[in-house]
Amino acid sequence: MNTPIRKFYYGDIPEENTGGSINAISSNEKAWPLWEVFIRSKQGLDHKHVGSLHAADATMAIENARDVYTRRQEGISIWVVESKFIHASDPADAESLYEPAADKIYRHPTFYDLPDAVKHM
Amino acid sequence: MEIYNLEKAFQEKIDKEIKIEPKDWMPEAYRKTNLRQISQHAHSEIVGMLPEGNWISRAPSLKRKAILIAKVQDEAGHGLYLYSSAETLGTSREQMIDDLHSGKAKYSSIFNYPTLTWADMGAVGWLVDGAAILNQVMLCRTSYGPYARAMVRICKEESFHQRQGFDALLVLSKGTEEQKAMCQDAINRWWWPSLMMFGPKDSESTNSDQSMKWKIKRKTNDELRQNFVDMIAEQIKLLGMTLPDPDLKWNEAKKQYDFGEINWDEFWNVVKGNGPCNKQRIAARRKAHEEGEWVRAAALAYAEKKQLRTKAKVA
């Protein structure tokens, strides 16, 4: 699909008004930066993105993440990263990035039809 | 690509149940509708802490106090999930909070009613959270990805809210005559405002059609309201209490409850700001925000200072 090319730098937040409007901030107060939160639900599993929050620094971001995202034993470890450091692929590139994999079915074990006599494979 | 084609492709995605993510193209009206709905939802969670916070220091036992604190803390978390998802649509937290405080943004009118007795904590949990849950379960499947994910998280936490409310009323319903009367009184006061939570009738709701087409909503106001009535009309039997509606009765042909007409004048009045607590709620939010300003500034100044020190050490 030939979607107009756009650039995004800020995690989930569009850099420009993609079909919408960005309101100006009316108050003069300087905002706390936005952080993305990743939680390891139990030992041995990956950290998984769970959401985001505002905090003045990393220490506060972890403390707030604990209060907001692990009140019911959802995690045993927290990662936080400032959202502005996350770079993301462009949805407009989805076709060129991911479609080439669709016709490479020989990458899957089910592609190979072996005799039943072959064991443990 | 022409706007027309983009909109067509967008609608095709919606029809195929493909979620819309923040960086995907979307019509301006879709963004605005979501932004309005999600931010109002967030404001409702935050303002919703006030009527219940009122009873934390006066809860009848340590157990009830701990439960109430946990519930109010959950509401703060829910507000945060929703603000974050609204932020992905390109607005800022400060802007949303400003809009709430200036009265430009609305929150659910239910929180403009006062919580007069302890039984109100039970009625709010059972009826108000019960009504909210029906809406929120539907929204777990909404078409905008960040909103849907926030709702899944919220629904997981919310069912305890309704259960603890019913549990509190159940205790009162088995208590002294005074406790029973208090229980019935709370139900009487909260029943109609709870029905109003589902919004105007379908025939008068301006946003409904487009929201259904875009799968922001999947059930109409009237459908959700009917589900709620059918659910509560059965549950109240276990409390041995009654709902304050003489027209409420089972309709065997329709397999659902018929119920009386909502006082729409009251509904519009509260929406327009003339409810019992509208001024008080916004004043409380403003006060908290203004009095917290120096704390937010100090935290930021401290973070900057710490960063400078780290840099100095490295150098």
Interface residues (C-beta under 8 A of the other chain):
Chain A: M1 N2 T3 P4 R6 F8 D12 I13 P14 N17 T18 G19 G20 S21 I22 N23 A24 I25 S26 S27 E29 K30 A31 W32 L34 V50 G51 S52 L53 H54 A56 D57 M60 D67 V68 R71 R72 A88 D90 P91
Chain B: M1 L6 A9 E21 P22 K23 D24 W25 M26 P27 E28 Y30 R31 K32 L35 A70 Q73 D74 G77 L80 Y81 S84 E87 T88 L89 G90 T91 S92 R93 E94 Q95 D98 P146 R149 A150 R153 E157 E293 R296 A297 A299 L300 Y302 A303 K306 Q307
